[in-house]
Amino acid sequence: MNQPTRTASADELQPQPLETATALPAHFYVDAAAEKRDARAVFARHWQLACHASRLAGVGDHVVMEVAGIPLVVLRSDAHTLRAFHNVCRHRAGPLARCDGLGAKSLRCKYHGWTYGLDGQLRSATEMKDARDFDIADIRLPEVRVHEWQGLVFVALGDEAPPFADVVAGIDGRLGPEHAIAPLVLHHRSHYDVDCNWKAYVDNYLEGYHVPHIHPGLNKLLDYRSYVTTTARWHSLQFSPLESGDELYGSGEALYYFLYPNTMLNILPGRLQTNRVLPLGVDRCRIEFDFFYRPDPQDEAAARRAADLAFSDEVQLEDVTICEEVQRGLASGSYVAGRLNPLRENAVHHFHELLRADYRALANAT
């Protein structure tokens, strides 16, 4: 249940050194105002994963999404150009696209039929010939920023988002041939609806501290003693040696990238899993999973993919259970922000510091 609205204090938003840091107070996860604060301070100001570029392969192919309450349609407007527009007709706010699609020739409002080109320019407005001083050339859809990287398409609502190159700085060099993700092919999509604030799920993702206690199967594959977490300006990386046997991933290294604020790239030999963490309310979120593998029609590869999906589901259900229990603890009124483990929770601290900075910026702007 949502808690009464509470304004964040100046002290709660101050930067904290890792060695003495505490977690965010509970009201950031349960307060009635948290959802609107996160939309304005975080999601409206940063890059969001939209889709894999393969879903926008042809002219007119498009996907629909929402960022900070703004409906968007992301599309390929010509052979060389990706664009993203507000999915809101400039006439009476009707939707231009209700679902993902292929090969659209235009964007036609479902309410009154106003039609826009794939460049966002209004092309026709039904029965408007008698409207005085009305010129379709004056009307176009608001456009947002788009960037394609490693076969993934990202969008940002405004100019406040940092340059995308800064967000992923250093990742390309770290991947190398073993972990190249651009050649991988989409094989499976799934999602989980979780009864917790989106930040509680991200917190859980950002530390391996819980792995020996929550994930017995995963703990057997990873070397917890060699588990390392590093942070950059806009992303963090958890990595560990991996020994899964030939029936799953084989040997190598597991790389878990987090791109602020809500994108996760789980990269293993021959496999990529992307996660988008989407708020559905202050105490509910959806985790969208896309699975990518090397193109391989062999039966053995299909068996490995099936085993990976089953194992991933096992791990996710373990995470869902603990995140929902944590959310109940946060909402109980019992919890007072606890100390973070500097060795194992440095990425959680990194995430919280980025949140605090965004919350301070919002407070200073209002």
C-alpha positions as CSV (number, residue, x, y, z in Angstrom):
1,M,0.0,0.0,0.0
2,N,1.3,3.5,-0.9
3,Q,2.5,5.5,2.1
4,P,1.6,9.2,2.7
5,T,3.5,11.7,0.7
6,R,6.8,12.8,2.3
7,T,9.3,15.3,0.9
8,A,12.9,14.2,0.8
9,S,15.1,16.2,3.2
10,A,18.2,18.0,2.1
11,D,20.3,15.7,4.2
12,E,18.9,12.6,2.6
13,L,20.0,13.9,-0.8
14,Q,23.6,14.8,0.0
15,P,26.4,12.7,-1.5
16,Q,27.7,9.9,0.7
17,P,31.2,8.4,0.7
18,L,31.1,4.6,0.0
19,E,32.9,3.7,3.2
20,T,30.1,5.3,5.4
21,A,27.2,5.1,3.0
22,T,23.7,4.0,3.9
23,A,21.0,2.8,1.5
24,L,18.2,5.1,0.4
25,P,15.5,5.6,3.1
26,A,12.3,3.5,2.7
27,H,10.1,6.4,1.6
28,F,11.8,6.6,-1.7
29,Y,10.4,3.1,-2.4
30,V,6.9,3.4,-0.9
31,D,5.9,7.0,-0.8
32,A,2.9,8.1,-2.9
33,A,5.0,10.8,-4.6
34,A,7.9,8.4,-5.5
35,E,6.5,7.4,-8.9
36,K,6.1,11.0,-10.1
37,R,9.5,12.0,-8.7
38,D,11.2,9.2,-10.5
39,A,9.5,10.0,-13.8
40,R,10.5,13.6,-13.7
41,A,13.9,13.4,-12.1
42,V,15.2,10.1,-13.6
43,F,13.3,8.6,-16.6
44,A,12.7,11.9,-18.4
45,R,16.4,12.8,-18.1
46,H,18.2,9.6,-19.2
47,W,18.5,7.1,-22.0
48,Q,16.0,4.2,-22.2
49,L,16.4,0.9,-24.1
50,A,13.7,0.8,-26.8
51,C,14.4,-2.5,-28.6
52,H,16.8,-4.5,-30.7
53,A,17.5,-3.0,-34.1
54,S,16.3,-6.1,-35.8
55,R,12.7,-5.1,-34.9
56,L,13.2,-2.0,-37.0
57,A,14.8,-3.6,-40.0
58,G,12.5,-2.3,-42.7
59,V,11.2,1.1,-43.5
60,G,8.0,1.7,-41.5
61,D,8.8,-0.9,-38.9
62,H,7.9,0.5,-35.5
63,V,7.7,-0.2,-31.8
64,V,5.6,1.6,-29.2
65,M,6.7,2.4,-25.7
66,E,6.3,5.0,-22.9
67,V,8.9,7.0,-21.1
68,A,8.0,9.2,-18.0
69,G,4.4,9.1,-19.1
70,I,5.1,10.2,-22.7
71,P,3.9,7.7,-25.3
72,L,6.5,7.2,-28.0
73,V,6.6,5.4,-31.4
74,V,10.2,4.5,-32.5
75,L,10.5,3.7,-36.2
76,R,12.7,3.4,-39.3
77,S,11.8,6.4,-41.4
78,D,14.1,5.4,-44.3
79,A,16.9,2.9,-45.0
80,H,19.4,4.9,-43.0
81,T,17.4,6.7,-40.3
82,L,15.8,5.8,-37.0
83,R,13.4,8.3,-35.5
84,A,11.2,8.5,-32.4
85,F,8.2,10.7,-32.0
86,H,5.6,11.4,-29.4
87,N,2.8,9.0,-30.1
88,V,0.2,11.7,-29.6
89,C,-1.7,13.4,-32.4
90,R,-1.4,17.2,-32.5
91,H,-5.2,17.4,-33.1
92,R,-6.9,15.9,-30.0
93,A,-4.2,13.7,-28.5
94,G,-5.3,10.4,-30.2
95,P,-2.8,7.5,-30.6
96,L,-0.9,7.1,-33.9
97,A,0.2,3.5,-33.2
98,R,-1.4,1.2,-30.7
99,C,1.1,-1.6,-31.0
100,D,4.4,-2.7,-32.7
101,G,4.1,-3.2,-36.4
102,L,5.9,-3.7,-39.7
103,G,6.1,-1.7,-42.9
104,A,3.9,1.3,-42.1
105,K,3.6,3.8,-44.9
106,S,2.5,6.6,-42.6
107,L,1.3,7.3,-39.0
108,R,-2.5,7.7,-39.0
109,C,-4.3,8.9,-35.9
110,K,-6.7,6.2,-34.7
111,Y,-9.1,9.0,-33.4
112,H,-9.8,11.2,-36.4
113,G,-7.5,10.0,-39.2
114,W,-5.0,12.8,-39.3
115,T,-2.0,11.3,-41.1
116,Y,1.7,12.0,-40.6
117,G,4.7,11.0,-42.7
118,L,7.4,8.8,-41.3
119,D,9.4,12.0,-40.9
120,G,6.8,13.3,-38.4
121,Q,5.3,15.9,-40.7
122,L,1.5,16.2,-40.9
123,R,0.5,15.2,-44.4
124,S,-3.3,15.3,-44.3
125,A,-6.0,16.4,-41.9
126,T,-9.5,15.0,-42.6
127,E,-12.2,17.6,-43.4
128,M,-10.2,20.6,-42.3
129,K,-10.6,22.6,-45.5
130,D,-12.8,25.2,-43.9
131,A,-10.5,25.9,-40.9
132,R,-9.2,29.4,-41.2
133,D,-5.4,30.0,-41.1
134,F,-4.7,26.2,-40.8
135,D,-1.7,24.9,-42.6
136,I,-0.6,21.3,-42.3
137,A,3.0,22.4,-43.1
138,D,3.1,24.0,-39.6
139,I,2.4,20.8,-37.7
140,R,4.8,18.0,-37.0
141,L,5.2,15.5,-34.2
142,P,7.6,16.3,-31.4
143,E,10.8,14.2,-31.9
144,V,13.1,12.7,-29.3
145,R,16.7,11.5,-29.5
146,V,17.6,8.1,-30.8
147,H,20.9,6.2,-30.8
148,E,21.8,2.7,-32.0
149,W,24.7,0.9,-30.3
150,Q,25.8,-2.8,-30.6
151,G,22.5,-3.5,-32.3
152,L,20.4,-2.0,-29.5
153,V,18.2,1.1,-30.0
154,F,17.9,3.7,-27.2
155,V,15.8,6.8,-26.9
156,A,16.0,9.9,-24.7
157,L,13.3,12.5,-24.2
158,G,15.4,15.6,-24.1
159,D,18.7,17.3,-24.2
160,E,19.4,16.7,-20.5
161,A,20.4,13.1,-21.2
162,P,24.2,12.8,-21.3
163,P,25.9,12.0,-24.7
164,F,25.3,8.3,-25.3
165,A,29.0,7.7,-25.9
166,D,29.5,8.7,-22.3
167,V,26.9,6.2,-21.0
168,V,28.7,3.2,-22.6
169,A,32.3,4.5,-22.5
170,G,34.7,1.6,-22.2
171,I,32.2,-1.2,-22.8
172,D,33.1,-1.9,-26.4
173,G,36.7,-2.4,-25.5
174,R,35.8,-4.7,-22.6
175,L,33.6,-7.0,-24.6
176,G,36.1,-8.3,-27.2
177,P,35.3,-11.1,-29.7
178,E,34.2,-13.6,-27.0
179,H,31.4,-11.3,-25.8
180,A,30.5,-9.5,-29.0
181,I,26.7,-8.9,-28.9
182,A,26.0,-7.2,-32.2
183,P,26.0,-10.5,-34.2
184,L,23.5,-12.2,-31.8
185,V,19.9,-13.0,-32.9
186,L,16.7,-12.5,-30.9
187,H,15.2,-15.9,-29.9
188,H,12.8,-15.3,-27.0
189,R,10.9,-12.6,-25.1
190,S,9.3,-12.7,-21.7
191,H,8.4,-10.6,-18.8
192,Y,7.7,-10.7,-15.0
193,D,5.4,-8.4,-13.1
194,V,6.9,-7.9,-9.6
195,D,5.2,-6.4,-6.5
196,C,8.1,-4.0,-5.7
197,N,9.3,-0.6,-6.5
198,W,11.5,-0.6,-9.6
199,K,14.5,0.6,-7.6
200,A,14.2,-2.4,-5.2
201,Y,14.7,-4.7,-8.2
202,V,17.6,-2.7,-9.5
203,D,19.2,-2.7,-6.0
204,N,19.0,-6.5,-6.0
205,Y,20.5,-6.8,-9.5
206,L,23.5,-4.6,-8.6
207,E,25.1,-6.8,-6.0
208,G,26.3,-10.4,-5.9
209,Y,26.2,-10.2,-2.1
210,H,22.9,-12.2,-2.1
211,V,23.9,-14.8,-4.6
212,P,25.1,-17.5,-2.1
213,H,21.9,-17.0,-0.1
214,I,19.2,-16.7,-2.8
215,H,20.6,-18.4,-5.9
216,P,22.0,-21.9,-5.1
217,G,22.1,-22.9,-8.8
218,L,23.7,-19.7,-10.0
219,N,26.2,-19.8,-7.1
220,K,27.5,-23.1,-8.4
221,L,28.4,-21.5,-11.8
222,L,30.1,-18.4,-10.5
223,D,33.2,-18.0,-8.5
224,Y,31.9,-15.8,-5.6
225,R,35.4,-15.2,-4.2
226,S,36.4,-13.8,-7.6
227,Y,33.2,-11.8,-8.1
228,V,34.2,-8.2,-8.9
229,T,32.1,-5.0,-9.3
230,T,33.4,-1.9,-11.0
231,T,31.7,1.4,-11.6
232,A,32.0,4.1,-14.4
233,R,30.2,7.4,-14.8
234,W,26.9,6.1,-16.0
235,H,27.2,2.3,-15.8
236,S,28.5,-0.5,-13.6
237,L,29.9,-4.0,-14.3
238,Q,29.7,-7.1,-12.2
239,F,31.9,-10.0,-13.5
240,S,33.0,-13.4,-12.5
241,P,34.7,-16.5,-13.9
242,L,32.1,-18.9,-15.2
243,E,32.1,-22.7,-15.3
244,S,28.7,-24.0,-16.6
245,G,29.6,-27.1,-18.6
246,D,29.0,-27.7,-22.3
247,E,25.3,-28.1,-21.8
248,L,24.8,-24.4,-20.9
249,Y,27.4,-21.7,-21.6
250,G,30.7,-23.5,-21.2
251,S,33.6,-21.8,-19.5
252,G,34.6,-18.1,-19.8
253,E,33.4,-15.0,-18.0
254,A,30.0,-13.7,-17.0
255,L,29.5,-9.9,-17.5
256,Y,26.6,-8.1,-15.9
257,Y,26.3,-4.5,-17.1
258,F,23.9,-2.0,-15.7
259,L,23.2,1.2,-17.7
260,Y,21.6,3.9,-15.5
261,P,18.8,4.1,-14.8
262,N,17.1,0.8,-15.7
263,T,18.8,-1.2,-18.4
264,M,20.7,-4.5,-17.8
265,L,22.9,-6.4,-20.2
266,N,23.7,-9.9,-19.0
267,I,26.4,-11.2,-21.3
268,L,27.8,-14.7,-21.4
269,P,29.7,-16.6,-24.1
270,G,27.4,-16.7,-27.1
271,R,24.4,-15.1,-25.3
272,L,23.0,-11.8,-24.4
273,Q,20.0,-11.1,-22.2
274,T,18.6,-7.6,-22.0
275,N,16.4,-6.5,-19.1
276,R,14.3,-3.3,-19.0
277,V,12.9,-2.4,-15.6
278,L,9.7,-0.5,-16.1
279,P,7.7,1.1,-13.2
280,L,4.0,0.2,-13.1
281,G,3.3,2.1,-9.9
282,V,5.2,2.9,-6.7
283,D,5.1,-0.7,-5.5
284,R,5.0,-2.6,-8.8
285,C,7.3,-3.0,-11.8
286,R,7.6,-5.1,-15.0
287,I,10.9,-6.7,-16.0
288,E,11.1,-7.3,-19.8
289,F,13.6,-9.9,-21.0
290,D,14.9,-10.4,-24.5
291,F,17.3,-13.4,-25.1
292,F,19.8,-13.3,-28.0
293,Y,22.1,-16.1,-29.1
294,R,24.5,-16.9,-31.9
295,P,22.8,-18.1,-35.0
296,D,23.0,-21.9,-34.8
297,P,20.3,-24.3,-36.1
298,Q,21.9,-27.4,-34.6
299,D,19.9,-29.5,-32.1
300,E,22.6,-29.1,-29.5
301,A,22.3,-25.3,-29.7
302,A,18.5,-25.5,-29.4
303,A,18.9,-27.7,-26.3
304,R,21.3,-25.2,-24.7
305,R,18.9,-22.3,-25.4
306,A,16.1,-24.2,-23.8
307,A,18.2,-25.0,-20.8
308,D,19.2,-21.3,-20.5
309,L,15.6,-20.2,-20.6
310,A,14.7,-22.7,-17.9
311,F,17.6,-21.7,-15.7
312,S,17.0,-18.0,-16.2
313,D,13.4,-18.5,-15.1
314,E,14.6,-20.3,-11.9
315,V,16.9,-17.4,-11.1
316,Q,14.3,-14.8,-11.8
317,L,11.7,-16.4,-9.6
318,E,14.2,-16.4,-6.8
319,D,14.8,-12.7,-7.3
320,V,11.1,-11.9,-7.6
321,T,10.4,-13.6,-4.2
322,I,13.1,-11.7,-2.3
323,C,12.3,-8.4,-4.0
324,E,8.7,-8.7,-3.0
325,E,9.7,-9.6,0.5
326,V,12.0,-6.6,0.6
327,Q,9.2,-4.3,-0.6
328,R,7.0,-5.4,2.2
329,G,9.8,-4.7,4.7
330,L,10.3,-1.3,3.3
331,A,6.6,-0.5,3.6
332,S,6.3,-1.9,7.1
333,G,7.5,1.2,8.9
334,S,10.1,-0.8,10.6
335,Y,13.1,-0.2,8.3
336,V,15.6,2.6,8.9
337,A,18.2,2.9,6.1
338,G,21.1,0.5,6.8
339,R,24.8,0.6,6.1
340,L,26.0,-0.6,2.7
341,N,28.8,-3.2,2.3
342,P,31.7,-1.2,0.7
343,L,33.1,-4.4,-1.0
344,R,29.9,-6.1,-2.2
345,E,27.5,-3.2,-2.6
346,N,29.6,-0.5,-4.3
347,A,27.3,-0.6,-7.4
348,V,24.2,-0.1,-5.2
349,H,26.0,2.9,-3.8
350,H,26.8,4.1,-7.3
351,F,23.1,3.8,-8.3
352,H,21.9,5.6,-5.2
353,E,24.4,8.4,-5.7
354,L,23.1,8.9,-9.3
355,L,19.6,8.9,-8.0
356,R,20.4,11.5,-5.3
357,A,22.0,13.7,-7.9
358,D,18.9,13.5,-10.1
359,Y,16.7,14.2,-7.1
360,R,18.8,17.2,-6.1
361,A,18.6,18.6,-9.6
362,L,14.8,18.2,-9.6
363,A,14.6,19.9,-6.2
364,N,16.8,22.8,-7.4
365,A,14.6,23.2,-10.5
366,T,11.3,23.5,-8.6
